[in-house]
């Protein structure tokens, strides 16, 4: 039997729990980067009483929401679990780190 494949297999068993634990941690967001990424968000979410033309509904204010809520919402739009064409297109352009950065910035705003 060759020692290299056995060593690789052993290393995989040793490293797997640490890697899984690391992947389970939420990304830490950088509010400064998030501020830059939210420029286009203000066009809808920053206008008092704004209603979306299609589908016609109230656009929520997102400033001051919790980071967890914002991360979940953007991730669900990105995955197609939440349906809204504009939000899906926006979210699909973001990496997971972008989403964490956006959530960090928006959660610091006053509602």
C-alpha positions in Angstrom: 0.0 0.0 0.0 1.3 3.5 -0.8 1.9 5.8 2.2 0.8 9.0 0.4 -2.9 8.1 -0.1 -3.1 6.9 3.4 -1.5 10.1 4.7 -3.9 12.2 2.6 -6.9 10.3 3.9 -5.7 10.6 7.5 -5.1 14.4 7.0 -8.6 14.7 5.6 -10.1 13.1 8.7 -8.1 15.3 11.0 -8.8 18.6 9.1 -12.5 18.0 8.3 -13.9 18.9 11.7 -11.9 22.1 11.9 -12.9 23.1 8.3 -16.6 22.4 9.0 -16.5 24.5 12.2 -14.8 27.3 10.2 -17.4 27.2 7.4 -20.2 27.3 10.0 -19.0 30.7 11.4 -20.8 33.6 9.8 -18.6 36.0 7.9 -17.6 39.1 9.7 -18.8 42.1 7.8 -16.9 45.3 7.1 -19.3 48.3 7.4 -17.0 50.6 5.4 -17.1 48.2 2.4 -20.8 47.7 2.9 -21.4 51.4 2.7 -19.8 51.5 -0.8 -21.9 48.5 -1.9 -25.3 50.0 -0.8 -25.1 53.0 -3.1 -27.9 51.6 -5.4 -30.0 50.4 -2.5 -30.8 53.9 -1.4 -32.7 54.5 -4.7 -35.6 52.4 -3.4 -35.0 51.7 0.3 -33.9 55.2 1.2 -37.1 57.0 0.0 -39.8 57.6 2.6 -43.1 56.0 1.5 -41.7 54.6 -1.8 -43.8 52.0 -3.5 -42.4 49.6 -6.1 -44.1 49.8 -9.5 -44.2 46.0 -10.0 -45.3 44.3 -8.0 -46.9 47.2 -6.3 -46.0 47.1 -2.6 -44.4 49.2 0.1 -40.6 49.0 -0.1 -39.2 48.4 3.4 -36.7 50.7 5.2 -33.7 48.4 5.8 -31.6 50.7 8.0 -31.2 49.5 11.5 -32.3 45.9 10.8 -30.3 43.2 12.4 -27.3 41.8 10.6 -28.7 38.3 10.7 -32.0 39.4 9.2 -30.3 41.3 6.4 -27.8 38.4 5.6 -30.7 36.0 5.5 -32.9 38.1 3.3 -30.1 38.8 0.8 -29.0 35.2 0.8 -32.6 34.1 0.1 -33.0 36.5 -2.8 -29.6 35.3 -4.1 -30.8 31.7 -3.9 -34.2 32.4 -5.4 -36.1 31.5 -2.3 -37.5 35.1 -2.1 -39.1 36.3 -5.3 -38.6 39.8 -6.5 -36.8 40.4 -9.9 -34.9 43.5 -8.9 -33.8 42.2 -5.5 -32.8 38.8 -7.0 -30.7 40.5 -9.7 -29.0 42.7 -7.0 -28.3 39.8 -4.6 -27.0 37.5 -7.4 -24.2 40.1 -8.0 -23.0 39.9 -4.4 -20.5 37.4 -2.9 -21.2 36.1 0.6 -18.6 38.5 1.9 -20.4 41.4 0.1 -23.6 40.4 1.8 -21.9 40.3 5.2 -20.4 43.8 4.5 -23.8 45.2 3.5 -25.5 43.7 6.6 -22.8 45.2 8.8 -23.3 48.7 7.4 -27.1 48.7 7.2 -27.5 47.3 10.7 -25.5 50.4 12.1 -28.0 52.9 10.5 -30.8 54.4 12.6 -34.2 53.2 11.4 
